[in-house]
Amino acid sequence: MAQALLSVQILPKTKDGEDVIPYVDRAIAVIKESGVNYRVGPLETTMEGEFDELLAILKRMNDAMFEMGSPSVMSQVKLLVGGPNASMERLLEKYPDGK
């Protein structure tokens, strides 16, 4: 399948106003465990890999939120599939230090 970039902001509903940070940390751990290239940003995390693999990781992230007790999860996703720009390195080459 095609190379892709998938950026996701995961917004789990928490029980009784519980802090969302442990949930987000778990979602990022799911990405890390997958072995794909990724970059955590202040509002979203971007993954790089095969299209089908990234969708499977997204599903596992949502599943992990339910396993932690979240009654619902909203995932805001940006997706770039195929082409020469489906690479973090290529898209960020002009901004090596993030500025």
ChimeraX attribute file (.defattr): number of C-alpha atoms within 10 A of each C-alpha:
attribute: neighborCount
match mode: 1-to-1
recipient: residues
	/A:1	10
	/A:2	12
	/A:3	19
	/A:4	23
	/A:5	23
	/A:6	22
	/A:7	23
	/A:8	18
	/A:9	18
	/A:10	23
	/A:11	18
	/A:12	22
	/A:13	19
	/A:14	18
	/A:15	12
	/A:16	6
	/A:17	7
	/A:18	11
	/A:19	11
	/A:20	15
	/A:21	11
	/A:22	12
	/A:23	23
	/A:24	18
	/A:25	10
	/A:26	15
	/A:27	23
	/A:28	18
	/A:29	13
	/A:30	17
	/A:31	21
	/A:32	15
	/A:33	9
	/A:34	15
	/A:35	10
	/A:36	15
	/A:37	14
	/A:38	19
	/A:39	15
	/A:40	12
	/A:41	10
	/A:42	6
	/A:43	9
	/A:44	15
	/A:45	18
	/A:46	19
	/A:47	24
	/A:48	21
	/A:49	21
	/A:50	18
	/A:51	18
	/A:52	13
	/A:53	16
	/A:54	22
	/A:55	14
	/A:56	11
	/A:57	19
	/A:58	22
	/A:59	12
	/A:60	16
	/A:61	23
	/A:62	20
	/A:63	14
	/A:64	18
	/A:65	23
	/A:66	17
	/A:67	10
	/A:68	14
	/A:69	13
	/A:70	19
	/A:71	12
	/A:72	12
	/A:73	16
	/A:74	11
	/A:75	15
	/A:76	11
	/A:77	14
	/A:78	12
	/A:79	16
	/A:80	16
	/A:81	17
	/A:82	15
	/A:83	10
	/A:84	10
	/A:85	15
	/A:86	20
	/A:87	20
	/A:88	16
	/A:89	12
	/A:90	10
	/A:91	11
	/A:92	13
	/A:93	11
	/A:94	10
	/A:95	9
	/A:96	8
	/A:97	7
	/A:98	7
	/A:99	6
